[in-house]
Amino acid sequence: MNVKYNDLENKRVFITGGGSGIGASIVEHFCAQGSEVYFIDINVSESKKLIDEIKKKNFSIPTFIECDLLNIKQLQQTISNIIKEKGPINILINNAANDTRHKIDEVTEEYWNERMNVNLRHFFFTVQSVKKSMIENGGGSIINMGSTSWMIGQGGMAAYTAAKSGVVGLTRSFARDLGEFKIRVNSVVPGWVMTQRQIDLWLNEESEKELMHRQCLKEKLMPHEIAQAVLFFSSDQSSGCTNQAYVVDKGWLE
């Protein structure tokens, strides 16, 4: 967190799924920039723990709001309240997702719909919710978090990879529709990031060996490396960048 983006100071940032993993690192990095950060999550204990850790570092203190983004009305009301009470959201980070593995024969219609809802649907409705105030404020930046899983043909998670490929399509459509209002829309596309969840559930000797074989850079991809890319695409330093999907994966994707 050595790079300082002066234009991010005091910018109002809304982040979904900010309580843990990549999202927590994104929250912390924006706070280090002096941004006014609001984040939602359903994991209250992890979110409060994150705030306590940030307070120790003398960064700006984020505001945590417990919100289930599967409830679109609650999600939109949460955003509406922030805009009404604090002002327009300058930067939107659609980060929340769930990559639980699943077998084809075990997927029900209900499970499929739930995967779409947690990994794709809310991206649309958060953008819909911030659009008006961003336009009135003269522009903004929207980052939709993707995944290389569908690009490399990852198996065992078809609903997740389908949703994440949809994130790129959604990003490109939004970039076209909102560009005339100086709203930039990009996707940051992580490879296999070593969050605690990934380490606990799926990292083992065999998978780590494959990881090192496939990546050009022979070291694990960490959450802060994703957050650094998000900061860049949120700042005015990337003023010429929109309608893009930027891969951060240590060179796995060929």
ABEGO torsion letter per residue (X at the ends): XABBBAAABGBBBBBBGAABEAAAAAAAAAAAAGBBBBBBBABAAAAAAAAAAAAAAGBBBBBBBBBBAABAAAAAAAAAAAAAAAEBBABBBBABBBABBBBAAABBAAAAAAAAAAAAAAAAAAAAAAAAAAAAAGEEBBBBBBBAAAAAGBBGBAAAAAAAAAAAAAAAAAAAAAAAAGBBBBBBBBBBBBBAAAAAAABBAAAAAAAAAABABBBBBBAAAAAAAAAAAABAAAAABBGBBBBBAGGABX
